Amino acid sequence: MVGKYSQADKEVMVTAAEARNKSRLQELIDFARLSGFKKLGIACCLSMLPYAKKLAELLEAAGFEVCNIHCKESGLDAAEISQKLHGPSCDPLSQAEYLNEQKTDLNINVGLCLGHELLFERYSQAPVTTFVVKDFATKHKTIENLA
């Protein structure tokens, strides 16, 4: 079965081909440049904040404007989500809303929890790519689960 790609989809496919076969970081930088993206957003898990900050530094050094927000920055109380939960809650909807307000061109997921990343992607107005998948059991090397 052959997909029915729009012209815009085909342009993304060509850009992806031109940016591939490098480190994920270099591929991200090249893809963003080739796409004409100037402003990048990073949505991260609070536990991944040091990695997100390092990524932001590298992207800024590559000439991008970067907005960064961690999952608990909004101050959402988990009890507002469910009586089963307590304490500070992750808030992927607020992360998406913040980056939407910043008018980012591309958003980057750095270690959001599985369900939270799904919600973040749903509400993000900009396209989203994943840079880090959080997996503490394998030190964030999820492919190890398949070895």
CNS distance restraints for C-alpha pairs under 8 A (distance, minus, plus):
assign (resid   5 and name CA) (resid   9 and name CA) 5.52 0.50 0.50
assign (resid   5 and name CA) (resid  10 and name CA) 6.09 0.50 0.50
assign (resid   6 and name CA) (resid  10 and name CA) 6.25 0.50 0.50
assign (resid   7 and name CA) (resid  11 and name CA) 6.30 0.50 0.50
assign (resid   8 and name CA) (resid  12 and name CA) 6.45 0.50 0.50
assign (resid   9 and name CA) (resid  13 and name CA) 6.33 0.50 0.50
assign (resid  10 and name CA) (resid  14 and name CA) 6.25 0.50 0.50
assign (resid  11 and name CA) (resid  15 and name CA) 6.13 0.50 0.50
assign (resid  12 and name CA) (resid  16 and name CA) 6.04 0.50 0.50
assign (resid  12 and name CA) (resid  35 and name CA) 7.89 0.50 0.50
assign (resid  13 and name CA) (resid  17 and name CA) 6.27 0.50 0.50
assign (resid  14 and name CA) (resid  18 and name CA) 6.28 0.50 0.50
assign (resid  15 and name CA) (resid  19 and name CA) 6.25 0.50 0.50
assign (resid  15 and name CA) (resid  31 and name CA) 6.35 0.50 0.50
assign (resid  15 and name CA) (resid  34 and name CA) 6.46 0.50 0.50
assign (resid  15 and name CA) (resid  35 and name CA) 6.96 0.50 0.50
assign (resid  16 and name CA) (resid  20 and name CA) 6.10 0.50 0.50
assign (resid  16 and name CA) (resid  31 and name CA) 6.37 0.50 0.50
assign (resid  18 and name CA) (resid  31 and name CA) 7.79 0.50 0.50
assign (resid  19 and name CA) (resid  27 and name CA) 5.22 0.50 0.50
assign (resid  19 and name CA) (resid  28 and name CA) 7.73 0.50 0.50
assign (resid  19 and name CA) (resid  30 and name CA) 5.43 0.50 0.50
assign (resid  19 and name CA) (resid  31 and name CA) 5.35 0.50 0.50
assign (resid  19 and name CA) (resid  34 and name CA) 7.97 0.50 0.50
assign (resid  20 and name CA) (resid  27 and name CA) 5.69 0.50 0.50
assign (resid  21 and name CA) (resid  27 and name CA) 7.40 0.50 0.50
assign (resid  22 and name CA) (resid  26 and name CA) 5.96 0.50 0.50
assign (resid  22 and name CA) (resid  27 and name CA) 5.60 0.50 0.50
assign (resid  23 and name CA) (resid  27 and name CA) 6.01 0.50 0.50
assign (resid  24 and name CA) (resid  28 and name CA) 6.03 0.50 0.50
assign (resid  24 and name CA) (resid 131 and name CA) 7.40 0.50 0.50
assign (resid  25 and name CA) (resid  29 and name CA) 6.28 0.50 0.50
assign (resid  25 and name CA) (resid 131 and name CA) 7.96 0.50 0.50
assign (resid  26 and name CA) (resid  30 and name CA) 6.00 0.50 0.50
assign (resid  27 and name CA) (resid  31 and name CA) 5.87 0.50 0.50
assign (resid  28 and name CA) (resid  32 and name CA) 6.04 0.50 0.50
assign (resid  29 and name CA) (resid  33 and name CA) 6.15 0.50 0.50
assign (resid  29 and name CA) (resid  59 and name CA) 7.17 0.50 0.50
assign (resid  29 and name CA) (resid  62 and name CA) 7.36 0.50 0.50
assign (resid  30 and name CA) (resid  34 and name CA) 5.97 0.50 0.50
assign (resid  31 and name CA) (resid  35 and name CA) 5.99 0.50 0.50
assign (resid  32 and name CA) (resid  36 and name CA) 6.22 0.50 0.50
assign (resid  32 and name CA) (resid  37 and name CA) 5.09 0.50 0.50
assign (resid  32 and name CA) (resid  38 and name CA) 7.57 0.50 0.50
assign (resid  32 and name CA) (resid 106 and name CA) 7.71 0.50 0.50
assign (resid  33 and name CA) (resid  37 and name CA) 5.91 0.50 0.50
assign (resid  33 and name CA) (resid  38 and name CA) 7.61 0.50 0.50
assign (resid  37 and name CA) (resid 105 and name CA) 5.50 0.50 0.50
assign (resid  37 and name CA) (resid 106 and name CA) 6.96 0.50 0.50
assign (resid  38 and name CA) (resid  64 and name CA) 5.39 0.50 0.50
assign (resid  38 and name CA) (resid  65 and name CA) 6.24 0.50 0.50
assign (resid  38 and name CA) (resid 105 and name CA) 6.72 0.50 0.50
assign (resid  39 and name CA) (resid  64 and name CA) 5.92 0.50 0.50
assign (resid  39 and name CA) (resid  65 and name CA) 4.73 0.50 0.50
assign (resid  39 and name CA) (resid  66 and name CA) 5.80 0.50 0.50
assign (resid  39 and name CA) (resid  67 and name CA) 7.64 0.50 0.50
assign (resid  39 and name CA) (resid 103 and name CA) 7.65 0.50 0.50
assign (resid  39 and name CA) (resid 104 and name CA) 4.98 0.50 0.50
assign (resid  39 and name CA) (resid 105 and name CA) 5.43 0.50 0.50
assign (resid  39 and name CA) (resid 106 and name CA) 7.05 0.50 0.50
assign (resid  40 and name CA) (resid  64 and name CA) 6.82 0.50 0.50
assign (resid  40 and name CA) (resid  65 and name CA) 6.19 0.50 0.50
assign (resid  40 and name CA) (resid  66 and name CA) 4.87 0.50 0.50
assign (resid  40 and name CA) (resid  67 and name CA) 6.35 0.50 0.50
assign (resid  40 and name CA) (resid 104 and name CA) 5.31 0.50 0.50
assign (resid  40 and name CA) (resid 105 and name CA) 5.82 0.50 0.50
assign (resid  40 and name CA) (resid 106 and name CA) 5.10 0.50 0.50
assign (resid  40 and name CA) (resid 107 and name CA) 5.72 0.50 0.50
assign (resid  40 and name CA) (resid 108 and name CA) 7.43 0.50 0.50
assign (resid  41 and name CA) (resid  66 and name CA) 5.66 0.50 0.50
assign (resid  41 and name CA) (resid  67 and name CA) 4.72 0.50 0.50
assign (resid  41 and name CA) (resid  68 and name CA) 5.81 0.50 0.50
assign (resid  41 and name CA) (resid  99 and name CA) 6.12 0.50 0.50
assign (resid  41 and name CA) (resid 104 and name CA) 5.73 0.50 0.50
assign (resid  41 and name CA) (resid 105 and name CA) 7.67 0.50 0.50
assign (resid  41 and name CA) (resid 106 and name CA) 6.21 0.50 0.50
assign (resid  41 and name CA) (resid 107 and name CA) 4.38 0.50 0.50
assign (resid  41 and name CA) (resid 108 and name CA) 5.96 0.50 0.50
assign (resid  42 and name CA) (resid  52 and name CA) 6.96 0.50 0.50
assign (resid  42 and name CA) (resid  56 and name CA) 7.63 0.50 0.50
assign (resid  42 and name CA) (resid  66 and name CA) 7.32 0.50 0.50
assign (resid  42 and name CA) (resid  67 and name CA) 6.13 0.50 0.50
assign (resid  42 and name CA) (resid  68 and name CA) 4.61 0.50 0.50
assign (resid  42 and name CA) (resid  69 and name CA) 6.30 0.50 0.50
assign (resid  42 and name CA) (resid 107 and name CA) 5.66 0.50 0.50
assign (resid  42 and name CA) (resid 108 and name CA) 4.72 0.50 0.50
assign (resid  42 and name CA) (resid 109 and name CA) 6.11 0.50 0.50
assign (resid  42 and name CA) (resid 110 and name CA) 6.87 0.50 0.50
assign (resid  43 and name CA) (resid  68 and name CA) 6.12 0.50 0.50
assign (resid  43 and name CA) (resid  69 and name CA) 5.23 0.50 0.50
assign (resid  43 and name CA) (resid  70 and name CA) 5.79 0.50 0.50
assign (resid  43 and name CA) (resid  71 and name CA) 7.12 0.50 0.50
assign (resid  43 and name CA) (resid  95 and name CA) 6.35 0.50 0.50
assign (resid  43 and name CA) (resid  96 and name CA) 7.86 0.50 0.50
assign (resid  43 and name CA) (resid 107 and name CA) 7.16 0.50 0.50
assign (resid  43 and name CA) (resid 108 and name CA) 6.15 0.50 0.50
assign (resid  43 and name CA) (resid 109 and name CA) 5.20 0.50 0.50
assign (resid  43 and name CA) (resid 110 and name CA) 6.11 0.50 0.50
assign (resid  43 and name CA) (resid 112 and name CA) 7.44 0.50 0.50
assign (resid  44 and name CA) (resid  48 and name CA) 6.20 0.50 0.50
assign (resid  44 and name CA) (resid  49 and name CA) 6.42 0.50 0.50
assign (resid  44 and name CA) (resid  52 and name CA) 6.48 0.50 0.50
assign (resid  44 and name CA) (resid  68 and name CA) 7.71 0.50 0.50
assign (resid  44 and name CA) (resid  69 and name CA) 6.41 0.50 0.50
assign (resid  44 and name CA) (resid  70 and name CA) 4.73 0.50 0.50
assign (resid  44 and name CA) (resid  71 and name CA) 6.06 0.50 0.50
assign (resid  44 and name CA) (resid 109 and name CA) 5.99 0.50 0.50
assign (resid  44 and name CA) (resid 110 and name CA) 4.56 0.50 0.50
assign (resid  44 and name CA) (resid 111 and name CA) 5.68 0.50 0.50
assign (resid  44 and name CA) (resid 112 and name CA) 5.60 0.50 0.50
assign (resid  45 and name CA) (resid  49 and name CA) 6.53 0.50 0.50
assign (resid  45 and name CA) (resid  70 and name CA) 5.44 0.50 0.50
assign (resid  45 and name CA) (resid  71 and name CA) 5.14 0.50 0.50
assign (resid  45 and name CA) (resid  72 and name CA) 7.83 0.50 0.50
assign (resid  45 and name CA) (resid  90 and name CA) 7.93 0.50 0.50
assign (resid  45 and name CA) (resid 110 and name CA) 6.76 0.50 0.50
assign (resid  45 and name CA) (resid 111 and name CA) 5.51 0.50 0.50
assign (resid  45 and name CA) (resid 112 and name CA) 4.93 0.50 0.50
assign (resid  45 and name CA) (resid 113 and name CA) 7.29 0.50 0.50
assign (resid  46 and name CA) (resid  70 and name CA) 5.24 0.50 0.50
assign (resid  46 and name CA) (resid  71 and name CA) 5.83 0.50 0.50
assign (resid  46 and name CA) (resid  72 and name CA) 6.65 0.50 0.50
assign (resid  48 and name CA) (resid  52 and name CA) 6.28 0.50 0.50
assign (resid  48 and name CA) (resid 110 and name CA) 6.84 0.50 0.50
assign (resid  48 and name CA) (resid 111 and name CA) 6.19 0.50 0.50
assign (resid  49 and name CA) (resid  53 and name CA) 6.03 0.50 0.50
assign (resid  49 and name CA) (resid  70 and name CA) 6.85 0.50 0.50
assign (resid  50 and name CA) (resid  54 and name CA) 6.29 0.50 0.50
assign (resid  51 and name CA) (resid  55 and name CA) 6.13 0.50 0.50
assign (resid  51 and name CA) (resid 110 and name CA) 7.71 0.50 0.50
assign (resid  52 and name CA) (resid  56 and name CA) 6.08 0.50 0.50
assign (resid  52 and name CA) (resid  68 and name CA) 7.52 0.50 0.50
assign (resid  52 and name CA) (resid 110 and name CA) 6.30 0.50 0.50
assign (resid  53 and name CA) (resid  57 and name CA) 6.24 0.50 0.50
assign (resid  53 and name CA) (resid  68 and name CA) 7.77 0.50 0.50
assign (resid  54 and name CA) (resid  58 and name CA) 6.32 0.50 0.50
assign (resid  55 and name CA) (resid  59 and name CA) 6.13 0.50 0.50
assign (resid  56 and name CA) (resid  60 and name CA) 6.00 0.50 0.50
assign (resid  56 and name CA) (resid  66 and name CA) 6.12 0.50 0.50
assign (resid  56 and name CA) (resid  67 and name CA) 7.94 0.50 0.50
assign (resid  56 and name CA) (resid  68 and name CA) 7.43 0.50 0.50
assign (resid  57 and name CA) (resid  61 and name CA) 6.10 0.50 0.50
assign (resid  58 and name CA) (resid  62 and name CA) 6.28 0.50 0.50
assign (resid  59 and name CA) (resid  63 and name CA) 6.56 0.50 0.50
assign (resid  59 and name CA) (resid  64 and name CA) 5.65 0.50 0.50
assign (resid  59 and name CA) (resid  65 and name CA) 7.72 0.50 0.50
assign (resid  59 and name CA) (resid  66 and name CA) 7.18 0.50 0.50
assign (resid  60 and name CA) (resid  64 and name CA) 4.80 0.50 0.50
assign (resid  60 and name CA) (resid  65 and name CA) 5.94 0.50 0.50
assign (resid  60 and name CA) (resid  66 and name CA) 6.49 0.50 0.50
assign (resid  67 and name CA) (resid  99 and name CA) 7.20 0.50 0.50
assign (resid  67 and name CA) (resid 102 and name CA) 7.55 0.50 0.50
assign (resid  67 and name CA) (resid 104 and name CA) 7.86 0.50 0.50
assign (resid  69 and name CA) (resid  73 and name CA) 6.82 0.50 0.50
assign (resid  69 and name CA) (resid  95 and name CA) 6.27 0.50 0.50
assign (resid  69 and name CA) (resid  98 and name CA) 7.89 0.50 0.50
assign (resid  70 and name CA) (resid  95 and name CA) 7.24 0.50 0.50
assign (resid  71 and name CA) (resid  89 and name CA) 7.86 0.50 0.50
assign (resid  71 and name CA) (resid  90 and name CA) 4.76 0.50 0.50
assign (resid  71 and name CA) (resid  91 and name CA) 5.36 0.50 0.50
assign (resid  71 and name CA) (resid  92 and name CA) 6.14 0.50 0.50
assign (resid  71 and name CA) (resid  95 and name CA) 6.60 0.50 0.50
assign (resid  71 and name CA) (resid 112 and name CA) 7.72 0.50 0.50
assign (resid  72 and name CA) (resid  76 and name CA) 6.98 0.50 0.50
assign (resid  72 and name CA) (resid  88 and name CA) 6.70 0.50 0.50
assign (resid  72 and name CA) (resid  89 and name CA) 6.02 0.50 0.50
assign (resid  72 and name CA) (resid  90 and name CA) 4.85 0.50 0.50
assign (resid  72 and name CA) (resid  91 and name CA) 6.06 0.50 0.50
assign (resid  73 and name CA) (resid  91 and name CA) 7.92 0.50 0.50
assign (resid  74 and name CA) (resid  91 and name CA) 6.87 0.50 0.50
assign (resid  74 and name CA) (resid  94 and name CA) 6.65 0.50 0.50
assign (resid  75 and name CA) (resid  88 and name CA) 6.40 0.50 0.50
assign (resid  75 and name CA) (resid  89 and name CA) 7.28 0.50 0.50
assign (resid  76 and name CA) (resid  80 and name CA) 7.46 0.50 0.50
assign (resid  76 and name CA) (resid  88 and name CA) 5.96 0.50 0.50
assign (resid  76 and name CA) (resid  89 and name CA) 5.41 0.50 0.50
assign (resid  76 and name CA) (resid  90 and name CA) 7.18 0.50 0.50
assign (resid  76 and name CA) (resid  91 and name CA) 6.62 0.50 0.50
assign (resid  77 and name CA) (resid  81 and name CA) 7.65 0.50 0.50
assign (resid  77 and name CA) (resid  86 and name CA) 7.00 0.50 0.50
assign (resid  77 and name CA) (resid  87 and name CA) 5.87 0.50 0.50
assign (resid  77 and name CA) (resid  88 and name CA) 4.87 0.50 0.50
assign (resid  77 and name CA) (resid  89 and name CA) 5.45 0.50 0.50
assign (resid  78 and name CA) (resid  82 and name CA) 6.57 0.50 0.50
assign (resid  78 and name CA) (resid  83 and name CA) 7.96 0.50 0.50
assign (resid  78 and name CA) (resid  85 and name CA) 5.28 0.50 0.50
assign (resid  78 and name CA) (resid  86 and name CA) 4.92 0.50 0.50
assign (resid  78 and name CA) (resid  87 and name CA) 5.56 0.50 0.50
assign (resid  78 and name CA) (resid  88 and name CA) 5.56 0.50 0.50
assign (resid  78 and name CA) (resid  89 and name CA) 4.48 0.50 0.50
assign (resid  78 and name CA) (resid  90 and name CA) 7.79 0.50 0.50
assign (resid  79 and name CA) (resid  83 and name CA) 5.17 0.50 0.50
assign (resid  79 and name CA) (resid  84 and name CA) 7.26 0.50 0.50
assign (resid  79 and name CA) (resid  85 and name CA) 5.42 0.50 0.50
assign (resid  79 and name CA) (resid  86 and name CA) 5.30 0.50 0.50
assign (resid  79 and name CA) (resid  87 and name CA) 7.33 0.50 0.50
assign (resid  81 and name CA) (resid  85 and name CA) 7.25 0.50 0.50
assign (resid  90 and name CA) (resid 116 and name CA) 7.68 0.50 0.50
assign (resid  91 and name CA) (resid  95 and name CA) 6.48 0.50 0.50
assign (resid  91 and name CA) (resid 116 and name CA) 7.68 0.50 0.50
assign (resid  92 and name CA) (resid  96 and name CA) 6.23 0.50 0.50
assign (resid  92 and name CA) (resid 116 and name CA) 5.63 0.50 0.50
assign (resid  92 and name CA) (resid 117 and name CA) 7.07 0.50 0.50
assign (resid  92 and name CA) (resid 119 and name CA) 6.18 0.50 0.50
assign (resid  92 and name CA) (resid 120 and name CA) 4.91 0.50 0.50
assign (resid  93 and name CA) (resid  97 and name CA) 6.15 0.50 0.50
assign (resid  93 and name CA) (resid 119 and name CA) 6.60 0.50 0.50
assign (resid  93 and name CA) (resid 120 and name CA) 5.85 0.50 0.50
assign (resid  93 and name CA) (resid 123 and name CA) 6.50 0.50 0.50
assign (resid  94 and name CA) (resid  98 and name CA) 5.97 0.50 0.50
assign (resid  95 and name CA) (resid  99 and name CA) 6.32 0.50 0.50
assign (resid  95 and name CA) (resid 120 and name CA) 6.99 0.50 0.50
assign (resid  96 and name CA) (resid 100 and name CA) 5.96 0.50 0.50
assign (resid  96 and name CA) (resid 120 and name CA) 5.58 0.50 0.50
assign (resid  96 and name CA) (resid 121 and name CA) 7.68 0.50 0.50
assign (resid  96 and name CA) (resid 123 and name CA) 5.73 0.50 0.50
assign (resid  96 and name CA) (resid 124 and name CA) 4.83 0.50 0.50
assign (resid  96 and name CA) (resid 125 and name CA) 7.69 0.50 0.50
assign (resid  97 and name CA) (resid 101 and name CA) 6.13 0.50 0.50
assign (resid  97 and name CA) (resid 123 and name CA) 7.35 0.50 0.50
assign (resid  97 and name CA) (resid 124 and name CA) 7.11 0.50 0.50
assign (resid  98 and name CA) (resid 102 and name CA) 6.35 0.50 0.50
assign (resid  99 and name CA) (resid 103 and name CA) 6.29 0.50 0.50
assign (resid  99 and name CA) (resid 104 and name CA) 6.02 0.50 0.50
assign (resid  99 and name CA) (resid 107 and name CA) 7.74 0.50 0.50
assign (resid  99 and name CA) (resid 124 and name CA) 7.46 0.50 0.50
assign (resid 100 and name CA) (resid 104 and name CA) 6.43 0.50 0.50
assign (resid 100 and name CA) (resid 124 and name CA) 6.45 0.50 0.50
assign (resid 100 and name CA) (resid 125 and name CA) 5.95 0.50 0.50
assign (resid 100 and name CA) (resid 126 and name CA) 7.29 0.50 0.50
assign (resid 103 and name CA) (resid 126 and name CA) 7.92 0.50 0.50
assign (resid 104 and name CA) (resid 126 and name CA) 6.42 0.50 0.50
assign (resid 105 and name CA) (resid 126 and name CA) 5.60 0.50 0.50
assign (resid 105 and name CA) (resid 127 and name CA) 7.41 0.50 0.50
assign (resid 106 and name CA) (resid 126 and name CA) 5.24 0.50 0.50
assign (resid 106 and name CA) (resid 127 and name CA) 5.31 0.50 0.50
assign (resid 106 and name CA) (resid 128 and name CA) 6.05 0.50 0.50
assign (resid 106 and name CA) (resid 129 and name CA) 7.74 0.50 0.50
assign (resid 107 and name CA) (resid 124 and name CA) 7.80 0.50 0.50
assign (resid 107 and name CA) (resid 126 and name CA) 6.22 0.50 0.50
assign (resid 107 and name CA) (resid 127 and name CA) 6.14 0.50 0.50
assign (resid 107 and name CA) (resid 128 and name CA) 4.68 0.50 0.50
assign (resid 107 and name CA) (resid 129 and name CA) 6.44 0.50 0.50
assign (resid 108 and name CA) (resid 128 and name CA) 5.61 0.50 0.50
assign (resid 108 and name CA) (resid 129 and name CA) 5.06 0.50 0.50
assign (resid 108 and name CA) (resid 130 and name CA) 5.62 0.50 0.50
assign (resid 108 and name CA) (resid 131 and name CA) 6.33 0.50 0.50
assign (resid 109 and name CA) (resid 117 and name CA) 7.27 0.50 0.50
assign (resid 109 and name CA) (resid 128 and name CA) 6.93 0.50 0.50
assign (resid 109 and name CA) (resid 129 and name CA) 6.12 0.50 0.50
assign (resid 109 and name CA) (resid 130 and name CA) 4.54 0.50 0.50
assign (resid 109 and name CA) (resid 131 and name CA) 5.85 0.50 0.50
assign (resid 109 and name CA) (resid 132 and name CA) 6.76 0.50 0.50
assign (resid 110 and name CA) (resid 130 and name CA) 6.43 0.50 0.50
assign (resid 110 and name CA) (resid 131 and name CA) 5.55 0.50 0.50
assign (resid 110 and name CA) (resid 132 and name CA) 4.74 0.50 0.50
assign (resid 110 and name CA) (resid 133 and name CA) 6.74 0.50 0.50
assign (resid 110 and name CA) (resid 134 and name CA) 7.73 0.50 0.50
assign (resid 111 and name CA) (resid 131 and name CA) 7.76 0.50 0.50
assign (resid 111 and name CA) (resid 132 and name CA) 5.12 0.50 0.50
assign (resid 111 and name CA) (resid 133 and name CA) 4.80 0.50 0.50
assign (resid 111 and name CA) (resid 134 and name CA) 4.38 0.50 0.50
assign (resid 112 and name CA) (resid 116 and name CA) 6.06 0.50 0.50
assign (resid 112 and name CA) (resid 117 and name CA) 5.30 0.50 0.50
assign (resid 112 and name CA) (resid 133 and name CA) 7.24 0.50 0.50
assign (resid 112 and name CA) (resid 134 and name CA) 6.74 0.50 0.50
assign (resid 113 and name CA) (resid 117 and name CA) 5.93 0.50 0.50
assign (resid 113 and name CA) (resid 134 and name CA) 6.90 0.50 0.50
assign (resid 114 and name CA) (resid 118 and name CA) 6.58 0.50 0.50
assign (resid 115 and name CA) (resid 119 and name CA) 6.54 0.50 0.50
assign (resid 116 and name CA) (resid 120 and name CA) 6.09 0.50 0.50
assign (resid 117 and name CA) (resid 121 and name CA) 6.03 0.50 0.50
assign (resid 118 and name CA) (resid 122 and name CA) 6.18 0.50 0.50
assign (resid 119 and name CA) (resid 123 and name CA) 6.31 0.50 0.50
assign (resid 120 and name CA) (resid 124 and name CA) 5.95 0.50 0.50
assign (resid 121 and name CA) (resid 127 and name CA) 7.74 0.50 0.50
assign (resid 121 and name CA) (resid 128 and name CA) 6.20 0.50 0.50
assign (resid 124 and name CA) (resid 128 and name CA) 7.39 0.50 0.50
assign (resid 132 and name CA) (resid 140 and name CA) 7.17 0.50 0.50
assign (resid 133 and name CA) (resid 140 and name CA) 6.09 0.50 0.50
assign (resid 133 and name CA) (resid 141 and name CA) 7.77 0.50 0.50
assign (resid 133 and name CA) (resid 142 and name CA) 7.12 0.50 0.50
assign (resid 134 and name CA) (resid 140 and name CA) 5.24 0.50 0.50
assign (resid 135 and name CA) (resid 139 and name CA) 6.03 0.50 0.50
assign (resid 135 and name CA) (resid 140 and name CA) 4.37 0.50 0.50
assign (resid 135 and name CA) (resid 141 and name CA) 6.85 0.50 0.50
assign (resid 135 and name CA) (resid 142 and name CA) 6.33 0.50 0.50
assign (resid 136 and name CA) (resid 140 and name CA) 5.79 0.50 0.50
assign (resid 138 and name CA) (resid 142 and name CA) 6.36 0.50 0.50
assign (resid 138 and name CA) (resid 144 and name CA) 6.49 0.50 0.50
assign (resid 138 and name CA) (resid 145 and name CA) 7.54 0.50 0.50
assign (resid 142 and name CA) (resid 146 and name CA) 7.80 0.50 0.50
assign (resid 143 and name CA) (resid 147 and name CA) 6.87 0.50 0.50
